[in-house]
Amino acid sequence: KSGFSIVTYTGNGSSAQSIGHGLSSGAPEFIIVKNRSQADSWAVYHQATGNASHLLLDGTAGVSTGSAYWNSFTPSSTIFKVGTDHKMNANTEKYVAYCWSGVKGYSKFGKYIGNGNTDGAFIYTGFKPSWIVFKANRVTNWYHHDSARNPANPVTIGIDLNSSGVEYNGGVYVGNGLDFVSNGFKIRQGTGLGYNYTGEEIYYMAFAKQSFLGDGTNPGTAR
């Protein structure tokens, strides 16, 4: 019910290998794959970038295109596919994939366009976020903010998933930050930083701290 699964598979070196993702909540909207046998980068699929594109979790580059990662296949309710890239599908090597699908009132994976203004975009999620990661389609870090370290608005304490650097608070890195509100988040950072460059696509993943669905069930708790 939390829209999350972890699967392992063995590469076969050929294109279009199908991998069962095991999610009952729908097709994956965000996937991270890691080669367990080699020191390869972490490959990322985000539904907002499309099935012929990828990002690298441990890098700063924007979106790259090519079918060798996801075989230009949009994940279905049962499978995703991997191409021939070594990070995804080298023959006999071992892989782990972390898969998420959005759950109403609990998690969302989407994109918005930066405006470079302190009166930045408002992004509707349908819940109050507790944990958000941002990545722009340009050379930027993977910016990460949460309500545990920053329980009051504006949220200005950050740490970068791709970096070994220490956490930061405001200043040149995050400026005015963002607000976590009851139904989404509001960007307060002006020009610069990876989640409000003017005209740039910014991809995000967001989770609520805890959410109960309309049927009375609890999809999970973000930790």
C-alpha positions, 0 to 999 in steps of 0.5 A, a space after each residue: 500500500 505504500 507503493 514501494 518494492 525492492 527487487 533483484 535480478 541477474 543481467 543477461 546482456 541483451 536488450 528488452 529484458 523484462 523485470 517484474 516489479 511486484 507493485 500492487 499500487 500501479 506502474 512504477 513512476 520512479 526507479 533506481 537501479 544499482 549494479 551490485 557486482 560493479 562500481 557503476 553509477 545509480 541509474 534513475 527512471 522518473 516518469 516525468 522524463 520519459 522512457 527514453 531518458 535517464 538520470 544518475 543519482 550519484 551525478 550532477 548531469 541533467 537528463 540524458 537520452 537513449 534506449 540502452 537504459 529502459 529500452 524505451 519502454 514505459 513501465 506497466 502494472 507488472 514489469 519494467 524493462 532494461 536495455 544493454 547499458 552496463 549499469 542496467 543489464 550486463 551479462 551474469 551481473 547482479 542488480 537491485 532495483 528500488 521501485 515506487 509508484 505514487 499513492 494518493 495522499 502519501 507520495 507523488 513523483 512529478 515535475 514543474 517549471 522554475 521561474 527564478 523568483 522568490 514567489 516561486 511555483 506552488 506544486 500540488 501534491 494532495 498532502 503535506 510533504 515531509 521529505 522531498 528530493 529535487 533534480 533539475 534538468 541541468 548540472 545540479 545536485 540532488 537537493 533534499 529537504 525534510 521536516 524532521 531537521 526543519 519542522 517550521 517554514 521556511 525549509 532551508 536546511 538541506 543535504 545533497 544526495 549525490 555529495 559527501 558534503 555536510 548539510 547546509 542552512 540557507 546562504 548561497 545554497 538554499 536562500 529562502 528555501 521552500 514552504 511545506 504546506 497542507 496540500 503541497 509545497 511552495 518554492 521561495 528560493 529565487 534565481 539559482 539553485 537546482 529547484 528554481 532556475 528560470 524556465 527549467 524543468 525540475 523533477 521531484 519525489 515527495 512523501 507525506 510523513 503519514 497519510 490515511 486513505 479514504 478507505 481507512 487504511 494506512 499506506 505507510 509512514 515515511 522515516 
